[in-house]
């Protein structure tokens, strides 16, 4: 065995190893004591009134709006009202407006089903616009309101596929709609309330239109009052592209003030 190997197992080598370990342990204890004192000092400063980190934000889950389409359920609380501003708000690329047209299935057409969906960008460009074939036989086309006719659904996109396509466009976006809970309902979808803006439940718009703040004005009335423009006119029924564009235009009228108001409530 070499001298170096003998040295490693000698009594002197063992003693030096123990001393070295003791020095390390002592240094470690001092370090922990210093850190502990520093932590207590920081806690004392915070306790005496220094600024504290803000609590994590929470988002509500309700979306809603008024009733402007046949067969719609009762209105829920307005999307965006009283909720924190979304980080996507103020970014045009992250904002879309949606409008859906429904037909009726079941007895007397009492069950609303999606038959057309349109999504437009912040600038009003059409991002999505397709006729959708409901999973059940249509018993009432509601043409007067929906603008949907039998021929429109003959080669329409099946509901399951259309739904997947639409939801891909909505995820991560601020979604603007008029009585938008109806659109989400027919899509069997729930969008985060903090990222939902419902123009049917926007007091700022009502003020500009000369309506009561709590009044649930239709998209047609708001568009006429604010832009002096007629929509949803004629015998052809509604156009979901026209309605989605009108909704986005209305949002942009009060966007800055509305988003500022939402941010101040957080």
N, C-alpha and C positions, 0 to 999 in steps of 0.2 A: 504494500500500500504506500502511496507517495506521501511526502511531507504535508502537502496541502490537504490531503484527505485525512491524515492523522490530526492535523490542526482543527478540522471541523468538528471532531468528536472529543476534543480535549476539554478539560474542566474550565480552562480560561475562556474558550470559545463559547461555552454554554453560558457562563456568567455574563459575558458581553451581550449575548442575545437577550437575556432576561432584562438587563439594564436598558437596552434599546427599546424593548417592548414597553417597559415602565414609562420611559420618556414619551413614547407615542401616546400611551393611555392618558398621561398627565396633560399633554398638549390637547388631546381630544376633549377632555373634561373642561379645560379652560375655554376652548372654542365654544362648546355647548352652553357654558354659563354666560359667555358674552352674547351669544345669539338670544338666549332666554331673556337677558336684561334688555336687549334692544327691542324684542317683541313686546315686553311689558311697557316700555317707554312709549312705543307707538300706540298701544292700546290706551294709555293714559292721555295722550294728546288727542286722540279721537274722542275720548269720553269728555274732554273739556271743550268740545265745540268745533274741532277741525272738520273740514269737509269729508264726507264719507262717500264711498262709491255708490252710485244709484242702484236701486233694486232692479232685478230683471223685469223687462216689460212683459205684460201678458196680453194676449189677444182674445177677444170674445169670439164666439162661434156662430152668432146669428147673422143672417143676411135677410134682406127684405125689401119691401117697397109696396106701392099701391097696386090696384087692380085695373088693368086697362085692356085685358084680353078675355074672351069668353071662356068659361069653364075654369077660371083661376080660383085658387083658394084664398082664404083671408090673408090680409097683408101682415107682414112681420115687421119688426123694427128695422129702420132704414140702414142699409149697409154703409159703413163708414161713419155714421153719426155717433159721436162719442167714443170713437176708437182711435188709437194712435195712428199717425200717418205712416204709411208703408214706406220702406226704403226705396221701393221702385217708383213711388209717386214722384212726379217732376221729371221723370225720364220718359220722353215720348215713345221710345222703342219698347218700353215696358207697359204701355197702356193700350188696351183694345176695348172696343165696344161690341156688344153682342145683341142680337135680336133673333127670336125664334117664332116661327108660325106653327100653330097647332091645328090638328084635325081631331075629330071625335071617333072613338071606337066604343064598342059595347052598346048596351041598350040606349037607344035614342042619342047615340054619340056623346054620352055623358063623361067618358074617360078621355082626357086630353093626351094626345100623343104627338111627338115631334114629327113635322112634315117638311120643314125647311129651316135651315140655320145659316145666318150670315154673321161674319166677324169682320170688322173693319179696323184699320190702324188709327193712330192718333191723327193722321192727316186725312182720314176718310177713304183710304185705298182699301179695296176688297181683299181680305186675307183668306176668307173662306166663304163660299156660298154654294150650298148643295141642297137639292131636294132629298128627303129622307123617307125611306119606306118603313112605316110602323110595323111592329112585330105582330099586330092583330089586324083583322079586316076593318077597313074604314067604313063607318056607318053614317058619318056626317062630315063632309069636306069643309064646312064652315067658310065657303068661298067668299062670302060677303066681307068677312074679316081677314081670313087667312090668305086669300088670293090663290088657294090651292085647288086644282082640278084633278080629275081622275087621270088624265093623260100625263100630268106632271110626276106621278108616282110609279108609272109603269116600269121605268128603268132606273128608279131612284136608288141611292145608296142604302143598303140595309142599316137599320138603326144601330146595331152593335158596332159595325165598322165606323159609321159616322161619329158615334159617340167617342170612340178612341181618337179619331182625328181631331175632333173639337177640343177634347180635354187636353191634348198635347199643346194646343195653342193657348189655353187658359192658364196652365200651371206656371206659377212664378210671375204672373202679370197682374197689374191693376185692371180689374174688369169693370167696365161701366155699362150699365143697362137701365132701362126704365121698367120699374116693377120687376127687377131682375130675378127676384126669387121664383117667379113663374118659369123663367128660362132655365134656372138651375134645377127646378123641380122636374121639369119634363126631360132633363138630361140625367136625372138621378144623381145629382152632383151637389157637393157642398163646397163653396169657395171660402177661403179665410175672410172673415168680416173686415179685417184691417186692410185688405186688398180689394174691397168691393165698394163701388160708388153707385148709388141708386138715385137717379135724377128725379124719381117720383117722390122722394122723401128728402128734398133739399130746400130748406127754407129760403136760402139765398136766391134760388131760381124763382121761387114764388114771389119774393119781394120785387125782383126785377120785372116779373110779368104782371104785377099788380094784383096778385092773388093773396089769400090769407096764408100765413106762414104754415099752418097745420093742414092746409087743404091738399088733397091728393089729386093734383091736376093731371090730366091725360097728356101724353106725348104730343098729340095733335094740338091741344090748346096752348101748351107751353111754346111750341114751335111757332105758332101763329102770333102769339103775344110778343115774343122776343125777337123773332126774325121777320115777322109779317109774311110768312110763307105757309102755303097750304101743303099738307101731306095727308096720306091716307084718303085721298079723294078719288072720285070716279067709281065705276062699277067693277073694276078689276080686282078690288080688294087691296089689302096692305102689301107692301114690299118690305121684306126684312132688311134688305140693303138700305133702302131709304130710311127706315126707322133707326137702324144702327148708326147711320151717319148723323141723323138729327140728334140722337142721344149724345154722340161724341161732341157735336157742336155745342150743345147745351152745357155739357161738362166744362168745355174750354172757356165758356163765358165767365164761369165763377171758379175756375180751377185754382188760381193763385190764392184767392181769399178763402176758399173752402179748405185747401190743404193747410194753409196757415192756421186756420181755426182748429182743424183736427190736431195739428202738432201742439197747439197750446193746451189741449185737454189732456195731454199725456202726463 
